[in-house]
Each structure stands twice: as C-alpha cells, then as structure tokens.
Amino acid sequence: MDLLIKILVGFGVGTLIGMTGLGGGVLLLPILIFGLHVPAIRAVGSDALFNFVTKIGASWVHLRKGTVRRKVVLALAAGSAPGSYLGVSYLIHLRNLYGNGVNHFITVAVGVLLICIPTFLFFQKKIEDRAAVRPPTMKSFAWMWLIGLVAGFLVGITSVGSGSIVMMMLLLFYSFQPKVMVGTDIVHALILTGVTSLLHFRMHNVDMNLVGALLIGSIPGGLMGSYLSTRVPVPWLRRILCAVLLTTGARMLMA
C-alpha cells in the first residue's frame, strides 16, 4: 500500500509537470515532507535525484535539436557546482551541530522559496515579454557564474529552483528565443541536480526505494500531462498551483 501511494504521488507530480511545465522540485518536495512525512534532509536528496532523472530525456531532445547555448550552460555550471557543494556541506555542518534540527532549517528555507518562486511565476510572462533578444557578453557571463553559485547553494540545501530561479535571473542578462532559453535552462538544471543528488547520495540522504517508486509513476504521468496540456486551461491551472504553493510556503514558515 505504501508503495502504491508513492507511485500515485509520482504519477500526480509527473502529470502536473507535463501539463504546466512547473519544476518537479517545487511540486514534489512539499508532498514528501508534509504528505509522506519524509525527513526534510532525506526528502531534499531524494527530490534532487528524482529531478535529475526526469530531466535526462528533455535535455537529450534539446541537445539534438540545437536549442542549447552550451557556453551559457558552462558559465552557470561553473558557479552552480561549487555552490551546490557549499549548500550540501552547510547542511551536513548543521546536522552535526543540531542533529534533527537541520530538518527545521530546511523546512523554513523551502517555505521561503515556495513563496518567492510562485511570486516570480506570476510575473514571468511580463518579464519574458519585456526581455529583448540579446546574446550574452563577457560581463553577463560573469553574472551568470554568480547566478549559478547562488542557485547551486539554494538547490544544495532545498533541491528547489534549479530551473525556475535560474530562468528568471537569466532573463535579466541574456535572452534568446523561448525554446533556446528553455533548452539551456533544462540542460543546466540536469547538471546541477546531478551534482546535488550525487553529493546527497554520498551523505546517505537519498532514499532509492522512494525515488524508484516516484519514477515509476512520473513517467506515465508526464505523458498524460503532455497529452492533457492541449485540452485544459493551463494558464489558470498554473495560477491555481502557484496559489497553493504560496499557501504551502506560508504554512511551512509557521510550522
């Protein structure tokens, strides 16, 4: 029964990802912590590995289609990989100091992100419309490194934001066609979640059985969501999900 619930959670999250394009981390992590009562630090590591696996197929497609700016990916990854290491190391330091108290810290950090990210998403379309198409410069590459560093640290401690936060911050310094922005963002997120999940795995923060069950459900769920995305009012669904995430974030801060 427990296995079936996890598979159904994976199916539901996969369906929502396929329908709305929202990141798996921001959707799955609150369910793992509040719904399945997974300890927060283990939920973060398991969520990071789940996100890594679910991004492999999309990254391959974008790389084959040429919708990835590899220099931008490298600039971001040069910051996000060490940032993720710092984030995971900080969690381990807190665990050594406070034991299970680290789970409260993670819950608060995730709560803050669940308020910030949906707020960004409400204004994403306006930001994209105002972002002029422009190639990156040497100065913007330096900013991308810093974006990667900050995003990597946040993903290291929460597993949330590998796509959404990076995308929003990228639009401030660099913009190409939407499909290129998405492809570049997804491939970088693949690298970042891969590094993060490996670091958490080495620290024994990954529940492989949980990840396996979630993936069993998420694969058909993603296909279902992609099919439904042309048959449901996706913009309204995104708004509803953002409102739910805001409420969840507020609840996590008050927990």
Secondary structure, 3 states (H helix, E strand, C coil): CHHHHHHHHHHHHHHHHHHHCCCHHHHHHHHHHHHCCCCHHHHHHHHHHHHHHHHHHHHHHHHHHCCCCHHHHHHHHHHHHHHHHHHHHHHHHHHHHHCCHHHHHHHHHHHHHHHHHHHHHHCHHHHHHHCCCECCCHHHHHHHHHHHHHHHHHHHHHCCCCCHHHHHHHCCCCECCHHHHHHHHHHHHHHHHHHHHHHHHHCCCCCHHHHHHHHHHHHHHHHHHHHHCCCCCHHHHHHHHHHHHHHHHHHHHHC
